[in-house]
Amino acid sequence: MVDAGLFGPSDRLELLDGEIIDRVPQQSRHATAVTLVGDALRAVFGPGATVRVQLPFCLDDHSEPEPDVAVVPGNPRSYRDAHPTQALLLCEIADSTLAYARAGIPEYWILALETERLEVFRRPDAGIYVEKRVRSGAEAIAPLARPTQTVLVRDMLP
């Protein structure tokens, strides 16, 4: 579509449920939080997992969102020929309505900047997350895929 001139190379777009969605420009707090979350999760997951920031993730044939932060198995070269279809954890900054449970993503986080809280969704079942927890800025969280490693919520906040 870029080649056809419908979109420019700088357009921020996502494919969700077969629709092309125009993404709004990021504010500085959002960008800072994305960087902090990426740094925190790299420290928690270490080798054997790749932390991808705002890169495509293949949910299904009709959805290729670009979550703010995705922790995927393997190394960057594991995705040279195709975007990842599995994730250990996905995190969006601020509010999001996209349900990653339908793709079986075991853990999904939303870092809410306004309330300075982390919403943690786990245990996808029949397209919904059956477990939801909220952590304040003073609390720590251990990702399911790294239960012995914790990160403080405040370390991910701008």
C-alpha positions in Angstrom: 0.0 0.0 0.0 3.0 2.3 0.6 4.2 1.4 -3.0 0.8 2.3 -4.3 0.9 5.7 -2.6 -2.0 5.1 -0.2 0.3 5.5 2.8 3.6 7.1 3.4 6.6 5.4 5.0 6.2 7.6 8.1 2.5 6.7 8.7 1.9 4.9 12.0 -0.5 2.1 11.1 -1.6 -1.3 12.6 -3.6 -4.1 11.2 -6.3 -5.2 13.6 -9.1 -7.6 12.8 -8.6 -6.9 9.1 -8.8 -3.1 9.5 -6.0 -0.6 9.1 -5.8 1.6 12.2 -4.1 5.0 12.2 -2.1 5.3 15.4 -1.8 8.7 17.1 1.6 10.3 17.7 3.1 9.5 21.1 3.4 11.9 23.9 6.7 12.2 25.8 5.4 10.4 28.9 4.3 7.5 26.8 7.6 7.3 25.0 9.5 7.4 28.3 7.4 4.7 29.8 7.9 2.4 26.7 11.7 2.8 27.1 11.5 2.1 30.9 9.3 -1.0 30.5 11.7 -2.3 27.8 14.7 -1.8 30.0 13.1 -3.4 33.0 11.9 -6.4 31.1 15.3 -6.9 29.4 16.8 -7.1 32.9 14.2 -9.6 34.1 14.2 -11.9 31.1 17.9 -11.8 30.1 19.2 -14.2 27.4 16.8 -16.6 25.7 14.1 -14.0 25.2 13.9 -10.9 23.1 12.2 -7.7 24.2 10.7 -6.0 21.1 9.5 -2.4 21.3 6.7 -1.3 19.1 7.3 -3.9 16.4 4.7 -6.1 14.6 3.3 -9.2 16.4 1.2 -11.6 14.4 -2.0 -12.4 16.4 -3.7 -14.1 13.5 -4.3 -13.7 9.7 -6.2 -10.5 10.2 -4.4 -8.8 13.1 -0.8 -7.6 13.3 -0.7 -5.1 16.1 2.5 -3.4 17.3 2.3 -3.7 21.1 4.4 -1.2 23.0 6.5 -4.0 24.4 6.6 -7.7 23.6 8.7 -10.3 25.2 9.1 -13.2 22.8 11.1 -16.4 22.9 14.4 -16.6 21.0 16.7 -14.0 19.7 16.2 -11.2 17.2 17.3 -13.4 14.3 14.5 -15.8 15.2 12.1 -13.3 13.5 14.2 -12.4 10.4 11.7 -14.0 8.1 8.4 -13.7 10.0 7.0 -11.7 12.8 6.5 -13.6 16.1 3.3 -15.4 16.8 4.0 -16.3 20.4 4.9 -14.1 23.3 5.8 -14.6 26.9 4.4 -11.3 27.8 2.9 -8.2 26.1 2.6 -4.8 27.6 0.7 -1.7 26.4 1.2 1.7 27.9 -2.1 3.5 29.0 -5.5 2.1 28.1 -6.0 -0.5 25.5 -9.0 -2.5 24.4 -7.2 -5.1 22.3 -7.7 -8.6 23.8 -4.6 -10.7 23.4 -6.3 -13.6 25.3 -7.8 -14.9 22.0 -4.2 -15.6 20.8 -3.4 -17.5 24.0 -0.8 -14.9 25.2 -0.3 -16.1 28.8 0.3 -12.7 30.3 -0.7 -9.2 29.2 0.1 -6.0 31.1 -1.3 -2.5 30.8 0.7 0.3 32.4 -1.8 3.0 33.2 0.1 6.3 33.3 -2.7 8.4 34.8 -3.3 6.2 37.8 0.4 4.9 38.0 -0.8 1.3 38.2 -0.1 -1.9 36.3 -3.0 -4.0 35.3 -1.9 -7.7 35.0 -4.0 -10.1 33.0 -3.3 -13.8 33.1 -4.7 -17.3 32.4 -6.4 -16.9 29.0 -9.4 -19.1 28.6 -11.9 -19.1 25.7 -10.6 -15.8 24.5 -10.7 -13.9 27.8 -8.3 -13.5 30.7 -9.7 -15.1 33.8 -7.2 -13.5 36.2 -6.8 -9.7 36.6 -4.6 -8.0 39.2 -3.7 -4.4 39.8 -0.3 -3.4 41.2 0.4 0.1 42.5 3.7 1.9 41.8 5.2 0.7 45.1 4.6 -3.0 44.3 6.7 -5.5 42.5 5.6 -8.0 39.9 7.2 -11.3 38.7 6.3 -12.3 35.1 4.9 -15.8 34.8 7.7 -16.8 32.5 10.3 -15.6 35.0 8.7 -16.2 38.5 11.9 -15.6 40.4 12.6 -12.2 38.8 10.7 -9.1 39.9 10.4 -5.6 38.6 9.0 -2.6 40.6 6.1 -1.0 38.9 7.6 2.5 39.7 10.7 1.6 37.7 8.5 1.4 34.6 6.7 4.7 35.2 8.1 8.0 33.8 
